[in-house]
Amino acid sequence: MARGNLYIQQVSMKDFRLFDVSDFVMDEDFFRWVNEGSKTDNDFWNNWLSQNPDKYMAVAEARRIVESIGTKKKVIDEVEKRHEIQRLLHTIKDRFEAPELKGRVRPLSRKLWSAAAATVLFAMVSFSVYFLLKQNRKPEKFSYSTVTNSGHLIENINTSEKTITLKLPDESTVELSANSRIAYANNFDSAGTRDIYLSGEAFFKVTKNPSRPFRVFANEIVTKVLGTSFIVRSFEKDTAIQVTVRTGKVSVYSQTTAHAKETNSSNQLSEMILTPNQKLVYEKSKQQFQKVLLENPVMVLPDAMLEKNMLYDDASLEKVFNQLNKIYGINIVYDNELLKKCTVTADLRDEPFYRKLDLICQAIGAHYEIIDGQVVIQASACE
């Protein structure tokens, strides 16, 4: 059997789809591919990556780690290996022949002593390599070049000064801003997610498909949705990454988070849910984030009749806030029990969102704050 066929048969016995970064780094076949890059290795891994595009980032990060610890695995000289085995042999023998252990253990043959020492040596070397890898490993971070250099992705680059519109394999659309680029697997292949890699800024309108979440990788963060519209801005030169939701709901989390549902401390990005008119700002240098409302929220339900109905005459506060929430998709937090007697008489038609809030607060003697992307009403009870 040819070496190439034998290699593929041996390697195919491993299910690399279950591997994470550390698994790849510790795998001898992967290690050999990175360091030697033979045609057989390249053919296998390039073919495997084309079938498993969702593993691009894990493979790219594993390659970086392997390359960072040296081009070759350290080969132990035979004389050095024999010397080390002899030293370990004497150490183990002395320990087992200690007075307090005499009569308690069965003497071992020299062959078994050698095997034991060799096993200990192998374990020590393996542990040293593993420890080195763990020490050198850095948090997984997306770099646009790491996935596009593989040559397995379709890439679209907007070199013009105008926004261009692209259609993705799932019928989702992308409005790609000037000097921006995206990449994705052809037809999204057979992966369980629809993954897009972005460098720059783009507005996405996502076709709903609950069984295949849509994910946008933009440097440190990942934006995950099932079907909605949102903007991601993540130029390499920018000090912050921004995600703005137009409609629907998105989940944003850090690539360094092992599991998106884990809760980290307040200054670390774990998972954050964004709703319409909310924007997430992620400071790269500080690895800190903030959820804010847009400076000029837009109506997510542009119903002319609803807007015309915002002429209130002694209307209940609950009714007014419910309509605002429905039209703008913005959560308004207030003590309904405390303010249940409050009424509003005001003309809120054709007024921007924050002006509407000002007029409502004037009517009931209250004030508001924007906290964590929500409107929080502070007021005393109405008589």
Protein Blocks (a to p, Z undefined) as FASTA:
>chain_A
ZZklmmmmmmmmpcfklpcfklmmmpmklmmmmmnopaklmmmmmmmmmmmmmlmmmmmm
mmmmmmmnojbdcdddfklmmmmmmmmmmmmmmmmmgmklgokaccddfklmmmmmmmmm
mmmmmmmmmmmmmmmpccddddfklmmmnopaccdddfbfbdcddddfkopacdddehia
cdddehhiaafbdcdddedjddddddddfklccdddehjbccddfbdcddddddfklmbd
cdddfbhcdddddfklmblkbccdfkbcfbdcddehiacdddfklopacddddfbdcdfb
lcfklmmmmccehiafklmmmmmmmmnopacdddfklmmmpccdddfehiafklmmmmmm
mmnopadddeehiacddddddZZ
